[in-house]
């Protein structure tokens, strides 16, 4: 935010840098000038009063003195402006805000630090309008604070009037009186909201506290970032033994399979982009497989059988993310997509000769067949992302994978030549239903934020 331009309605809000000793010398000089100016005015007024009370002093001289007093008052006004500029300079150099309260003022205050927005501010807050004033902070227990207005709100309408820029809002505020109630429409978290502000009479302060030194940001309410988008490598453990497929693979001759008692690990990743109000939209995909060749004895011959297994799913995901801590975010969402399990078997019987290929093909036991099971996927899940660096997080996620199959059993495609899929694909008689309902756990790195 533009801290060098932020103002407490009309008071400058300073940025914290360093040189306190130099700044205090400037501030002390400014305060000394205030004292001298006040003393000078007192002496002038006292002298004028004595002279005008003297009978020998003429009316013409009295008139001249009054004119000169008005000129002195103007000079003192200009000096006050220079003194305020010196105080502002002291605040800029020290990061300390020096605020002189005007208890004699009859105008109420909203109690906000204001700043005209630029394109960067509007983009970060997804603010689509070309008017409004940014609230960069509120005074503790002030009228805005009591009405629920917080830092990073954008005041759009004040008492029915569209707020065009900072000075416009200041004039609207100064037109109010103590006890008035106005409706304020503001923008927060990519949505409009409104509140009723009451301009309460300020409590009287002790004269010794008229010069208040307030450290910048003491009463600021900061919100943790939920991020803007990213992606990462997120391997996933699907906690299902898939006994039907494991048994079939062993029957085909494999001595090992990718399935364990804990489940199967599928490799992949996901990515998301921020779409507003804490919501993220993206995609996901995970998969795994196995390819192996076994030898099957058949009398004097040996049949070589190649088995290719693949399992995977993917789709779109929508997620709501919260940031209760500065070092971590939590989220919950659902993935919608599709998935499949397939098993391809290709085997050949001996070697083929170019000259006798026709005869050998008639007598061979070479075949090619593919078994498959397709699903529609619903994948609700919750996650937590722990901050490692400003651009990298550790993401842990737990979910439950629901799969709805379009067929009761497995389908088989003979030949796998793809001439006409509808004619080449058949439902395998007596095949198991092979349900896909299993918990899932994933752990991986997330890049971006």
Residue pairs with C-beta under 8 A, 6 or more apart in sequence:
1 115
1 121
1 134
1 136
2 115
2 118
2 121
3 13
3 14
3 15
3 136
3 216
4 14
4 15
4 92
5 115
5 116
6 12
6 13
6 113
6 114
6 115
6 136
6 137
7 13
7 113
7 114
7 115
7 166
8 97
8 99
8 111
8 112
8 113
8 114
8 139
9 109
9 110
9 111
9 112
9 114
9 170
9 173
10 170
11 97
11 99
12 88
12 91
12 92
12 97
13 97
13 113
13 136
13 137
13 216
14 88
14 91
14 92
14 94
14 95
14 96
14 97
14 216
15 92
15 95
15 216
16 94
16 95
16 96
16 216
16 217
17 92
17 93
17 94
17 95
18 93
18 94
18 95
19 93
19 94
20 93
20 94
20 96
22 93
23 89
23 90
23 91
23 92
23 93
23 94
23 96
24 90
24 94
26 86
26 89
26 90
26 93
27 86
27 87
27 90
27 98
29 86
30 83
30 86
30 87
30 90
31 211
33 79
33 82
33 83
33 86
34 80
34 83
37 76
37 79
37 80
37 83
40 76
41 72
41 73
41 76
44 69
44 72
45 69
48 65
48 66
48 69
51 57
51 61
51 62
51 65
52 62
52 65
84 100
87 98
87 100
88 98
90 96
90 98
91 97
91 98
95 215
95 216
96 213
96 214
96 215
96 216
97 213
97 214
97 215
97 216
98 211
98 213
99 212
99 213
99 214
100 210
100 211
101 205
101 210
101 212
103 202
103 204
103 205
103 210
106 178
107 173
107 174
107 176
108 143
108 173
108 176
108 177
108 178
108 180
108 199
108 200
108 201
109 142
109 143
109 173
109 199
109 202
110 142
110 143
110 144
110 173
110 197
110 199
111 138
111 139
111 142
111 143
111 144
111 145
112 135
112 137
112 138
112 139
112 142
112 144
112 149
112 155
113 135
113 136
113 137
113 138
114 133
114 134
114 135
114 136
114 166
114 169
114 170
115 121
115 133
115 134
115 135
115 136
115 166
116 133
116 134
116 165
116 166
117 127
117 132
117 133
117 134
117 154
121 127
121 134
122 128
125 152
125 154
125 187
125 190
126 190
126 276
127 154
127 187
129 156
129 187
131 156
131 162
131 163
131 164
131 165
132 154
132 155
132 156
132 163
132 187
133 154
133 155
133 163
133 165
133 166
133 168
133 169
134 152
134 153
134 154
135 144
135 149
135 150
135 151
135 152
135 153
135 154
135 155
135 186
136 151
136 152
137 151
137 217
137 219
137 220
138 144
138 145
138 149
138 150
138 151
138 219
138 221
139 145
139 219
140 219
143 197
143 198
143 199
143 200
144 197
146 198
146 200
147 184
147 195
147 196
147 197
147 198
148 195
149 155
149 184
149 186
149 195
149 197
150 188
150 221
151 220
151 221
151 222
151 223
152 188
152 223
153 186
153 187
153 188
154 186
154 187
154 188
155 163
155 169
155 184
155 185
155 186
156 162
156 163
156 185
156 186
156 187
156 192
157 163
157 183
157 184
157 185
158 169
158 172
158 173
158 182
158 184
158 185
159 172
159 176
159 182
159 183
159 184
160 183
161 172
163 169
163 172
176 182
176 199
177 199
178 199
178 200
178 201
179 198
179 199
179 200
179 201
180 198
180 199
181 196
181 197
181 198
181 199
182 196
182 197
182 199
183 194
183 195
183 196
183 197
184 194
184 195
184 196
184 197
185 192
185 193
185 194
186 192
186 193
186 194
186 195
187 193
189 277
189 278
190 276
190 277
191 277
223 323
224 323
224 324
224 325
224 326
224 329
225 323
225 449
226 274
226 278
226 321
226 322
226 323
226 329
227 274
227 280
227 321
227 323
227 329
227 448
227 449
228 273
228 274
228 448
228 449
229 271
229 272
229 273
229 274
229 280
229 282
229 448
229 449
230 271
230 272
230 393
230 446
230 447
230 448
230 449
231 269
231 270
231 271
231 272
231 282
231 446
231 447
231 448
232 269
232 270
232 271
232 393
232 395
232 444
232 445
232 446
232 447
233 268
233 269
233 444
233 445
234 268
234 269
234 270
234 284
234 286
234 395
234 397
234 442
234 443
234 444
234 446
235 265
235 266
235 267
235 268
235 286
235 442
235 443
235 444
236 265
236 266
236 268
236 286
236 440
236 441
236 442
237 262
237 263
237 264
237 265
237 266
237 440
237 441
237 442
238 263
238 264
238 265
238 266
238 401
238 438
238 439
238 440
239 262
239 263
239 438
239 439
239 440
239 441
240 263
240 264
240 436
240 437
240 438
241 259
241 260
241 261
241 263
242 259
242 264
242 341
242 434
244 432
244 434
245 257
245 259
245 309
245 341
245 343
245 434
246 257
246 259
248 343
248 371
249 257
249 307
249 309
249 343
250 257
252 294
252 305
252 307
252 345
253 294
253 296
253 305
253 307
254 292
254 294
254 307
255 294
256 292
257 290
257 309
258 264
258 265
258 288
258 289
258 290
258 309
258 311
263 438
264 288
264 311
265 288
266 286
266 287
266 288
266 311
266 312
266 313
267 286
267 287
267 288
268 284
268 285
268 286
268 287
268 312
268 314
269 284
269 285
269 286
269 444
270 282
270 283
270 284
270 285
270 317
271 282
271 283
272 280
272 281
272 282
272 317
272 319
273 280
273 281
273 282
274 280
275 281
278 320
278 321
278 322
279 318
279 319
279 320
279 321
280 318
280 319
280 320
280 321
280 331
280 333
281 316
281 317
281 318
281 319
282 316
282 317
282 319
283 314
283 315
283 316
283 317
284 314
284 315
284 316
284 317
284 335
284 337
284 379
285 312
285 313
285 314
285 315
286 312
286 313
286 314
287 310
287 311
287 312
287 313
287 314
288 310
288 311
288 312
289 308
289 309
289 310
289 311
289 312
290 307
290 308
290 309
291 306
291 307
291 308
291 309
292 306
292 307
293 304
293 305
293 306
293 307
294 304
294 305
294 307
295 302
295 303
295 304
295 305
296 302
296 303
296 304
296 305
296 347
297 303
298 349
298 365
301 349
301 350
303 347
303 348
303 349
303 365
304 347
304 348
305 345
305 346
305 347
306 345
306 346
306 347
307 343
307 344
307 345
308 342
308 343
308 344
308 345
308 346
309 342
309 343
309 344
310 340
310 341
310 342
311 339
311 340
311 341
311 342
312 339
312 340
313 337
313 338
313 339
313 340
313 375
313 377
313 379
313 401
313 403
314 337
314 338
314 339
315 335
315 336
315 337
315 338
315 377
315 379
316 335
316 336
316 337
317 333
317 334
317 335
317 336
317 379
318 333
318 334
319 331
319 332
319 333
319 334
319 383
320 331
320 332
320 333
321 329
321 330
321 331
322 329
322 330
322 331
323 329
324 330
326 387
327 386
327 387
328 384
328 385
328 386
328 387
329 384
329 385
329 393
330 382
330 383
330 384
330 385
331 382
331 383
331 384
331 385
332 380
332 381
332 382
332 383
333 380
333 381
334 378
334 379
334 380
334 381
335 377
335 378
335 379
335 380
335 381
335 399
336 377
336 378
336 379
337 376
337 377
337 379
338 374
338 375
338 376
338 377
339 374
339 375
339 377
339 403
339 436
340 372
340 373
340 374
340 375
341 372
341 373
341 375
341 434
341 436
342 370
342 371
342 372
342 373
343 370
343 371
343 372
344 368
344 369
344 370
344 371
344 416
345 367
345 368
345 369
345 370
345 371
346 367
346 368
347 365
347 366
347 367
348 364
348 366
349 364
349 365
349 366
350 360
350 364
352 360
352 361
352 364
353 360
368 414
368 415
368 416
369 412
369 413
369 414
369 415
369 416
370 412
370 413
370 416
371 410
371 411
371 412
371 428
371 431
372 410
372 411
372 412
372 413
373 405
373 407
373 410
373 411
373 434
374 405
374 406
374 407
374 411
375 403
375 404
375 405
375 406
375 436
376 403
376 404
376 406
377 401
377 402
377 403
377 436
378 402
378 404
379 399
379 400
379 401
379 402
379 440
380 399
380 400
381 397
381 398
381 399
381 400
381 440
382 397
382 398
382 399
383 395
383 396
383 397
383 398
384 395
384 396
385 393
385 394
385 395
385 396
385 446
386 393
386 394
386 396
387 393
388 394
388 445
390 449
391 447
391 448
391 449
392 445
392 446
392 447
393 445
393 446
393 449
394 443
394 444
394 445
394 446
395 442
395 443
395 444
395 445
395 446
396 442
396 443
397 440
397 441
397 442
397 443
398 439
398 440
398 441
399 439
399 440
399 442
400 437
400 438
400 439
400 440
401 436
401 437
401 438
401 439
401 440
402 436
402 437
403 435
403 436
403 437
405 433
405 434
405 435
405 436
407 427
408 427
408 433
409 427
409 428
409 429
409 430
409 431
409 432
409 433
410 427
410 428
410 431
410 432
410 434
411 425
411 426
411 427
411 428
412 425
412 426
412 427
412 428
413 421
413 424
413 425
413 426
414 424
414 426
415 424
416 424
417 424
418 424
